[in-house]
Amino acid sequence: MATRNESQLQQNDGAEEDATTISRRAHQTISYPAFYARFGKQVEGNMYDKYDNPEGIINMGQAVNRLMEEEVLARLNKGDALTMTARYQYYFCSFGILELRQAVASLLTRHHKPYKAINPDNLIVMNGVTACLDALSHTFCDPDDVVITPTPVYGRIFTDFQDRSRASVVPLVALQEENFELQPQDMEKLILKIKSEGQSVRACVILHPNNPLGCVSSTSYLRSIMEICAQHEIHVIVDEIYAFSIYDKETEFNSVLRMESVPDPLRTHVLWGFSKDFSIPGFRLGVIHSTNPLVLSCLKTVSHYHSSPQLIQHAAATIINDKEWCDSFYIPTSQKRLAEAYHKARQRLEAMGVVVKKSVAGLFLWANMQAFLQPCNADNENALFTALLNGGVIISPGQMLHCSNPGWFRIVFAVTNEELEIGLSRIEAVLCKWKRSVKTNSS
Ligand SMILES: Cc1ncc(COP(=O)(O)O)c(C=O)c1O
C-alpha cells in the first residue's frame, strides 16, 4: 500500500480526495519527509526583513551564501550578462550551451589544476546539482539498487537518489565518538554486508567539501575509497558544490579532478554548481563531469527534462569568464568574508557553551548542543529546535542530516552581518532560558 502524506492531504482543505488519481509512485514521492514542511505555516511568509518584518525568523538553516549578494548583483547587472537578445528566444543545446561548458571547463582548469585541462565535451549542465543527482541516480540505478553515502549528510542526498529512480540509499554511519571520521575499511565492510544480503551496490556519494561537517578529505583518503569502489565496480560520485568556499587559509582543497590516474575513470563523476560558491541558487545551474561515453549519452538525453534557460547560462558564463572579477576579486573576497563570519559565529557560540567542530569550508558550522539536552535524545533535539524557532531563528537539527548522535545542529553563518548578529543573539537568549528551565526541572 502506498503511504499517504497527511500534511499534503490536509492542505487541500476539505477537497474530495481520491488516492487513485495519482500513481503509487507519486504517493511515495509526496510521502518523503520534508522536515521544514512541518513548520511551513510558521516559517512561510514570516522571514526576517530589516524594514518589513524585523521580528521575523532569521534563516540560518538554508545553505545560502548572502555575503556576496551585492557584488554578484552588480556584476550581473553590468549589461554584458543579462541582456535579452533574439538568440535566447529559441531552443538550444539541452545539456548546456557550449559557451557555459567552455567557461566552466576554464574555471575548473584554472583553479583545480587538473593533470589534463578539463574538456567541455565531458561536462553536462543541468538545472542545479539536485537535478544532476537525480539524473545520475536514473543513469546508474534500477529500483532497489543501493547507493552508499557517509552520514551525517546533506539530507537531500537520500531524496534525490531514492525518489524517482527508486534506488535505496544506505548510510555509512560516522559517529561523534570517532570525530565523524570513517576508515576506508568501514566502507568495504558495508559493501560486503549489502552484497551478502543479495543487493547490488551501484554508487557511492561523497560530499567534498562535506555538508554538514565543513571538512575536506585528503587525496589519499579519497583514493582509498575510490580503490575499494573500483574493486566492487561501484560508481563514485563526488559532489564538490562548495569547492570555492574554502575559507581556512591553511587548507588546500584538492579536487578529485586533479587526481592523476583515478582507479576507475569510467566510474568517477564530479559535480559542481553555481548555487553556493557564486551565491546564485536562483539560477539553477549544476554541472557533471564524466568521461564515460555511455553515462554522458544517457545524461544528454535526460537533460531535456533538466535544462536551464540559455540567457541564465550566458550570464553565468560571463561572470566566470571575467577573470579579473572572478579570480582576483570575487573568489578571494568571498572566502575572506566566509572566514570572518565563521570565526565570529564560532566565538559567540563557544561563549554560550556550544561546542563547535572546527571546519574549513562551506557556509555553515557543525555545533554540538548536547550539554543543553537532558537527557540527550532525538526528542529533546527536536524540542530545542522548536524553542529556537519560536525564539525567531531556524537552524538544522542533526536528525535532518541523518546524524546518529542526537544534539548536533548545522548553523549557516553566511548570512548578512546584521542577520548574523541578531540570529546569534536570539540563539543565546533561547539557550539561556532553556538552561534555566532544564535546571528547574531537574532540581
Ligand atoms: C552538498 C550539496 N549538494 C547539492 C545541493 C543542491 O544544489 P543546487 O542548488 O545546485 O540544486 C546542496 C544544497 O544545499 C548541497 O549542500
The ligand as a Tripos MOL2 file, in Angstrom:
@<TRIPOS>MOLECULE
LIG
   16    16     1     0     0
SMALL
NO_CHARGES

@<TRIPOS>ATOM
      1 C1         26.1330   19.1200   -0.9610 C.3       1 LIG1
      2 C2         25.0250   19.7550   -1.7500 C.ar      1 LIG1
      3 N1         24.7530   19.2870   -2.9710 N.ar      1 LIG1
      4 C3         23.7480   19.8100   -3.7040 C.ar      1 LIG1
      5 C4         22.9720   20.8570   -3.2310 C.ar      1 LIG1
      6 C5         21.8640   21.4130   -4.0920 C.3       1 LIG1
      7 O1         22.3810   22.3450   -5.0090 O.3       1 LIG1
      8 P1         21.5550   23.0320   -6.1600 P.3       1 LIG1
      9 O2         21.0450   24.3330   -5.6370 O.co2     1 LIG1
     10 O3         22.5750   23.2320   -7.2570 O.co2     1 LIG1
     11 O4         20.4750   22.1100   -6.5680 O.co2     1 LIG1
     12 C6         23.2350   21.3740   -1.9640 C.ar      1 LIG1
     13 C7         22.3930   22.4600   -1.3970 C.2       1 LIG1
     14 O5         22.3250   22.6720   -0.2120 O.2       1 LIG1
     15 C8         24.2910   20.8130   -1.2100 C.ar      1 LIG1
     16 O6         24.5930   21.2680    0.0120 O.3       1 LIG1
@<TRIPOS>BOND
     1     1     2 1
     2     2     3 ar
     3     2    15 ar
     4     3     4 ar
     5     4     5 ar
     6     5     6 1
     7     5    12 ar
     8     6     7 1
     9     7     8 1
    10     8     9 2
    11     8    10 1
    12     8    11 1
    13    12    13 1
    14    12    15 ar
    15    13    14 2
    16    15    16 1
@<TRIPOS>SUBSTRUCTURE
     1 LIG1         1 GROUP 0 **** ****
